[in-house]
């Protein structure tokens, strides 16, 4: 009863839906991605714990079924060469390396996936939601605190490739669901503003 939890905040000047339309076409063109494709993104440290392997396997399953879905991975880490070697074999799976401007990366997506086996918080989920990008995340502690299934995002069973593919497919096929997740996701992200963070911090002190 002496513990007070204050979540980290997101800079909404940096992660704003206003940046999406300005950057989307430019970023897709930069990586030779079709403007009309449904693009699913992943960004993280490239280590096993972050679930990059599950993301790629789900991507392989879906690209066989839907040629107009493209998958993009960003990040760096000890598994980077493995990621490069695997993605080089698939036209619709692109590795774009380390991204210093994450708001620009989010802007080119139609869906952002967090397939981590565990997380401390899941700040990237909130950043994507703030920009109006629907989120599909692993149902693990921390992530399921900031993503509520099926209201503010979609959750899949951790490490379950078939379930991950199923949630992405659901989002791809259901425009109404996408619009609802965008609207509710942005509203949910507002709870992680700097102003509210400061107020909560002052209250504790």
LUMDREN-242733 format. One record per residue: residue in three letters; x negated, y negated, z negated of N, C-alpha, C, CB in turn. Coordinates in steps of 0.05 Angstrom, whole numbers, plus 5000, padded with zeros to 4 digits. Glycine has a CB too. Example, Ala and Ser with C-alpha at 12.3 -4.5 7.8 and 13.67 -1.06 7.14 Angstrom:
<nodes>
ALA473651144844475450904844473650664844477450894819 SER474350454858472750214857474249994843471850124886 
</nodes>
This chain:
<nodes>
UNK498450245000500050005000498349755000501850004976 UNK495749784999493949545001492849515029491649574981 UNK493649685047492549675075494349505092492249955087 UNK493149325107494649165127493349205154494648855119 UNK494949285173493949335200494449105218495149595211 UNK492249005231492548785251491248885276491248515240 UNK492848905297491848995323490148785336494149085342 UNK488348865354486848675370488648525388484648825387 UNK487748305398489348125416488448135444489347835405 UNK490148045462489448025491489547735499491448205508 UNK487647645515487547375525489447355549484647295533 UNK491847235545493847215566493147005588496547155555 UNK491246845582490246665604488546825624488446435592 UNK487247025614485647195631487347415645483347325615 UNK489147535629490747755639493647655642490648005620 UNK494147545665496747415671497947525697496447115672 UNK500547565698501847655723501447455746504747705719 UNK500947205739500447005760497947065777500146725748 UNK496147225766493647285780494047515800491447355760 UNK496247665797496547905814496747845843499048055805 UNK498747675850499147615879496747475892501647445882 UNK495347315877493047165888490747355894492146955868 UNK490547575879488247755881488748025894487147795853 UNK491248115894491948385903490848445931494948415902 UNK491548285950490848345978487748325982492148145997 UNK486548125968483648095970482148335960482747845955 UNK482948445937481648675925482048925941482648715896 UNK484448955952485049195968483349185994488049215975 UNK483148956005481548926029478548976023481848636041 UNK477648886000474848925992474049225992474348805965 UNK475949395984475349685982476749846004476149785955 UNK477549706025478749836049481150006041476750016063 UNK482849896023485250036015487649926030485650005984 UNK489450096039491750006054493549826037493350256063 UNK494249596048495849406033498549516025496349156051 UNK499549706040502249816035502150076018503649876060 UNK499750166011499450415995500450365966496650515995 UNK501250585954501750585925499150655911504150785917 UNK497950465897495250505887495350555856493450265893 UNK494050775849493950855821491050825811494851155816 UNK490650685789487950625780487150745753487550335778 UNK484650785750483450885725480950725720482851195726 UNK480450625695478050475689477150545661478450165692 UNK474650635658473650715632470750775633475250955621 UNK469550825610466850945610467151225622465650955581 UNK465351305638465551565652464151775635464251545680 UNK465751865615464852085599467352275596463851985570 UNK466852525589469052725589471352635571467952985579 UNK470752515549472852435529474952245541471452295506 UNK474152095562475951905574477852025594474451675586 UNK477552275600479452415617479252355647482152355608 UNK476952275657476652215685477152465702473952105692 UNK476352705692476752955707479653015711475353185692 UNK481352985690484253025693485452835713485553005665 UNK484552585712485552385731484952475760484252105725 UNK482552555765481752635792483352885801478752685794 UNK483653075783485153315790488053255796484953525768 UNK489253085781492052995786492152855813493052815763 UNK490152695818489952535843489852725867487552345843 UNK488252935865487953135887490653265892485753345880 UNK492053335871494653465874496653285889495753545847 UNK496653025881498552845892497952745920498852605874 UNK495352715927494652625954495352835975491652555955 UNK495353085967496253295985499153275992495653575973 UNK500753165973503653155976504552885987504953205950 UNK503052665979503852395986501452255999504952235962 UNK501152246025498852126038498751816034498852186067 UNK500951696025500851406022500351325993503551286030 UNK499451515976498551445949495451455949499651645927 UNK494251245939491351235937490551205908490150995953 UNK488251315901487251315874484551175872487051605862 UNK484251005852481750845849480650885821482250545855 UNK478150945819476750975793474650755790475451255790 UNK474550635767472550435761471150515735473750155759 UNK468550445732467150485708464350575712468550695691 UNK462950625691460150725692459750905667458050495693 UNK457651065668457151235645455551485654459651325631 UNK455151665636453351895642454552085663452852045616 UNK457152075667458452255687458852115714461052355676 UNK457651885717458051725741457351875767456451465740 UNK455152015767454352165791456252385797451452275787 UNK457352515777459352725781461852605795460152865754 UNK462652375785465052245796464552175825465751995780 UNK462152065831461451985858461452225877458751845859 UNK460352445867460152695884462852805890458452895869 UNK464652805871467352915875469052735893468852965848 UNK469152475887470852295902469952265931470952025888 UNK467352305936466352285964467752475983463352325964 UNK468952685972470252895988473152835995470053155975 UNK474252605985477052555989477452265999478652595962 UNK478952246021479451986033481051796016480752016060 UNK482951906001484851745985484051715956487651855987 UNK481551795949480551755922477951595924480152025907 UNK478051355913475751175916474451105890476650915930 UNK471851125889470351035865469150765870468051245857 UNK469850565853468950295858466850195838471350105857 UNK465950375820463750305801464650115779461550175816 UNK462649995766463249815744464549565754460549745729 UNK466649475739468049225747467749015724471149295751 UNK466548795731466148585711468748415708463848405719 UNK470448415729472948265728475248455727473148075753 UNK476148525703478248735701480948625710478348825672 UNK481448375707484048265715484348295746484347965707 UNK482148265760482248305789482648595796479548205802 UNK481448775780481849065785484849135780480049225766 UNK485949055758488749115752490549005775489648995725 UNK489848775785491648635805492148805830490348375813 UNK490348975837490749125862492349385857488049195874 UNK493149435832494449695826497449675826493449795799 UNK498749905830501649945825502150105800502950085850 UNK499950225790500150395766497450425754501350675772 UNK497250405727494650435713494850675695493950175697 UNK492850855697492851105681490651095660492451345700 UNK491451175636489451215614489751505605489951015590 UNK487751665613487951955608486052045586487352115633 UNK485251855568483351915547484452145528482851665530 UNK482552305518483352515499483852395471481152725497 UNK482652165466483252015442482351725446481852145416 UNK483551545431482851255434482951125407484851115454 UNK481450905404481550745380483950565380478950585376 UNK484650455404487050285406488450305433486249995400 UNK486950265454488150265481488749985490490750425480 UNK486649815487486949535495487549505525484449375488 UNK486449685541486849665570489849705578485149875585 UNK491249865562494149895566495549635564495250105547 UNK494849475543496149225538495349015560495449115510 UNK492849025568491948845589493548885615488948875594 UNK493749145622495249215646498149135644495049515652 UNK499449185621502249115616502648815618503149215589 UNK500748665607500948375608500948265636498548245592 UNK499648415654499448325682501748445699496848415694 UNK503548595686505748705701505148955716506848505719 UNK503149105706502449365719503449595701499349385723 UNK505249765712506249985696503950175687508350145712 UNK504250275663502150445650503150735646501250325624 UNK501350925654501751205647499451285629501851385673 UNK500051365604497951415585498251685571497951195564 UNK496051795562496152045547497552005520493252155542 UNK499152205512500652185487498852265464503152365488 UNK497152075456495252115434495451875415492352155444 UNK494751905390494851685371493351435382493651755344 UNK494351205376493450945385494750875412490350935389 UNK494451045432495850995458498851005455494951195479 UNK499851195439502751215436503751005416503551495427 UNK502050845405502850615389503350365406500750555367 UNK502050355429502350115446503850175471499550005453 UNK504350435477506050515500508250685489504350675521 UNK510750595493513150735483514550865507515050545468 UNK514651135507515851285529518851305525514551565531 UNK520551255545519851155571520550855574521351315593 UNK520350705553521250425553519150235563522050345525 UNK516750245552514650055560512450185577513349925536 UNK512650445580510750595597511450885596507850545586 UNK509851055609510251335610507951485596510651435639 UNK508651685580506651845566506652125578507151845536 UNK504252245579504052525587502452685566502652545615 UNK502952945565501553115546498553105552502653405547 UNK496953045531494153015534492853255547492852965507 UNK491153215567489653415582491353585601488153595563 UNK493953515602495753665619495853545647498653685607 UNK494453645666494153535693496853535707492153695709 UNK498353745704501053765718502953545707502254045714 UNK502853495680504653295669503753015677504553325638 UNK501152975678500152715688501052655716497052705686 UNK500752855734501652825761504652785763500853075778 UNK506152915745509052895745509952605738510253095725 UNK508552485718509252215710508552005731507852145683 UNK506352045744505551865767507551895789502751925777 UNK508352135795510252195817512952065810510552495821 UNK513752085785516351965776516351665781516852035747 UNK514051545774513851255777513851175807511251155764 UNK512451335823512251285852515051305865510351485865 UNK516651495857519151545870521551375859519851825867 UNK521151235837523351095824522750795821523851225797 UNK523650645840523150355840524450215816524150225866 UNK526850305809528250195786526650235760531050315783 UNK525550475757523850525734521450345733522950825733 UNK520150315756517750135758518449855749516650135787 UNK520649745759521449475752522049445722523949395768 UNK523349655711523949645682521449655665525749885675 UNK519549825674517049845659515449595660515350085669 UNK515449465684514049205687515249005668514249105716 UNK517848975668519248775651518748835621522248775657 UNK519249085613519049155585516149165576520349425579 UNK514349245594511449245587510448965582509949375610 UNK511148775598510248495594511348395567511248315617 UNK513848455561515048365536513548495512518048435535 UNK512948755515511548895493508748775489511349185499 UNK507448705511504748595509504648335494503548555537 UNK506848185495506947925481506347945451509647795486 UNK506848185440506348225411503448225404507548495402 UNK501748225425498848235421497447975430497648475437 UNK498947755427497847495434495847395413500047285438 UNK494047215421492147095402493546945380490146915417 UNK495646795387497146635367498246815345499346475381 UNK499447035353500647215332498447345316502347425346 UNK496247415329493947535315492847345293491647595335 UNK492547085300491546885281493546855258491046615295 UNK496046845264498146815242498047045223500946795255 UNK497747285234497647525217495147535200497847785234 UNK492947445213490347445198490447235176488047375218 UNK491647005181491846795161493646885138492946535172 UNK495747035145497547135124496147325105499947275137 UNK494447495116492947695100491047545081491347885118 UNK489547345093487747195075489247025054486047005092 
</nodes>
